[in-house]
Amino acid sequence: MITHKDPIQIFLADDDEDDRNFFSEAITELKMENRVTTFKDGKDLMDYLEKPDSRLPHILFLDLNMPCKTGFDCLKEIRANSRFKDISIAIYSTSSSEKDIEETFVGGANIYIKKPNDFSKLKKVIKDVVNINWQFHSSGLNKETFFFSI
C-alpha cells in the first residue's frame, strides 16, 4: 500500500474522453485521498513529465493505443529516464493480446490491466491497484503477477 503524507498522485493518459471521465468519476466515488490528472494522449503526458518542475505521479495508468504518441512509446521514454524511476506504471488497455502484455512487461511496466467494461469493476480495479504494495510488486516482477484480473 502506498503511504504518503500528501495525497497520492495518479495520472491517466488515455485518448478516450469517456474513459478519462469514468476513471475520474470512479476515483471520486472511492473517496480516496488522492489527486487525479488526466492527459488526452501520450504526447501531452510526456510534454508534462519532461518539464523540470513537473509534479510526478506515484502511479501512472497508461493506455496503449493513443494518437500522437502511443503508450508503448511513453513507457520506453519513461523507463529510459532515471528521473522517472519511482513511477509505478499500470498499463490500462482494452487489449489482452499476449504480444502487448509481453512487450509492456519487458518494457518495464509494473502491471497490466485490461480495462473493465463495468463501472463497479473499474472502481475495484482502481482501489486494488492503488493499494498494491508497490515496493514489493516492483522488486519481484514476474509474468504471473503482471497481468491483473478481477
Buried (B, 14 or more C-beta within 10 A) or exposed (E): EBEEEEEBBBBBBBBBEEBBEBBBBBBEEBEBEBBBBBBBBBBBBBBBBEEEEEEEBBBBBBBBBBEBBBBBBBBEBBBEEEEBEEBBBBBBBEBEEEEBBEBBBEBBBBBBBBBBEEEEEBBBBBEEBBEBEBEEBBEEEEEEEBBBEE
